[in-house]
Amino acid sequence: MAHRIPVYHLVFIQKSAGGMSPRLQLTLGPERVAVLLQQRAIADNEVYTQVTEERAAAVARGVQVVVDDTRADHYQKILIPD
């Protein structure tokens, strides 16, 4: 049976998102910056929830899960096109 390789691979990496530059903040204004930061926080929580669920499922299957404790407990979902 052949396994098809997906066209896009989603990869989760343990990394904090960078901040917004002061120039961009001045350009957008405080209201728009607040909205963007709130949207980023919601997206971060969704990714964190997904990582936590996958980690718990792996532990339930008996897989040893290794987490880098030297980095922040934040994750980003990155799309790697083929």
C-alpha positions as CSV (number, residue, x, y, z in Angstrom):
1,M,0.0,0.0,0.0
2,A,1.4,3.3,-1.0
3,H,1.4,6.3,1.4
4,R,0.9,9.6,-0.2
5,I,3.1,12.4,1.0
6,P,1.1,15.5,1.7
7,V,1.9,18.6,-0.3
8,Y,2.2,20.6,2.8
9,H,3.7,19.6,6.1
10,L,2.7,21.3,9.3
11,V,5.4,21.4,11.9
12,F,5.2,22.5,15.5
13,I,8.2,24.2,17.0
14,Q,8.9,25.3,20.5
15,K,9.4,29.0,20.1
16,S,7.9,32.3,21.3
17,A,6.5,34.7,18.8
18,G,8.5,37.9,18.3
19,G,7.2,41.3,19.3
20,M,5.9,44.1,17.2
21,S,8.3,46.8,16.2
22,P,7.7,50.3,17.7
23,R,7.5,51.8,14.3
24,L,4.7,49.4,13.3
25,Q,2.9,50.0,16.6
26,L,3.0,53.8,15.9
27,T,1.8,53.3,12.4
28,L,-1.1,51.0,13.3
29,G,-2.3,52.9,16.4
30,P,-3.0,51.5,19.9
31,E,-6.5,50.1,19.0
32,R,-5.3,48.1,16.1
33,V,-2.2,46.9,18.0
34,A,-4.5,45.7,20.8
35,V,-6.7,43.8,18.4
36,L,-3.7,42.1,16.7
37,L,-2.1,41.1,20.0
38,Q,-5.4,39.6,21.1
39,Q,-5.7,37.7,17.8
40,R,-2.2,36.4,18.3
41,A,-2.9,35.3,21.8
42,I,-6.0,33.4,20.7
43,A,-4.0,31.7,17.9
44,D,-1.2,30.8,20.4
45,N,-3.7,29.3,22.8
46,E,-5.2,27.1,20.0
47,V,-1.7,25.8,19.0
48,Y,-0.8,25.2,22.7
49,T,-4.0,23.3,23.2
50,Q,-3.3,21.1,20.2
51,V,0.3,20.4,21.3
52,T,-1.0,19.6,24.8
53,E,-3.6,17.1,23.5
54,E,-1.1,15.4,21.2
55,R,1.4,15.2,24.1
56,A,-1.2,13.6,26.4
57,A,-2.2,11.1,23.7
58,A,1.4,10.1,23.1
59,V,2.0,9.6,26.9
60,A,-1.2,7.5,27.0
61,R,0.2,5.3,24.2
62,G,3.4,4.9,26.3
63,V,5.6,7.2,24.2
64,Q,8.3,9.1,26.1
65,V,7.7,12.8,25.4
66,V,10.8,15.1,25.7
67,V,10.3,18.8,26.1
68,D,13.0,21.3,26.1
69,D,12.7,23.0,29.5
70,T,15.3,25.7,28.6
71,R,12.9,27.3,26.2
72,A,9.6,29.0,26.9
73,D,6.5,26.8,26.8
74,H,5.2,28.5,23.6
75,Y,4.7,26.8,20.3
76,Q,4.2,27.9,16.7
77,K,2.7,26.1,13.8
78,I,4.8,26.4,10.7
79,L,3.8,25.4,7.2
80,I,6.6,23.9,5.2
81,P,5.7,23.6,1.5
82,D,7.2,20.8,-0.6
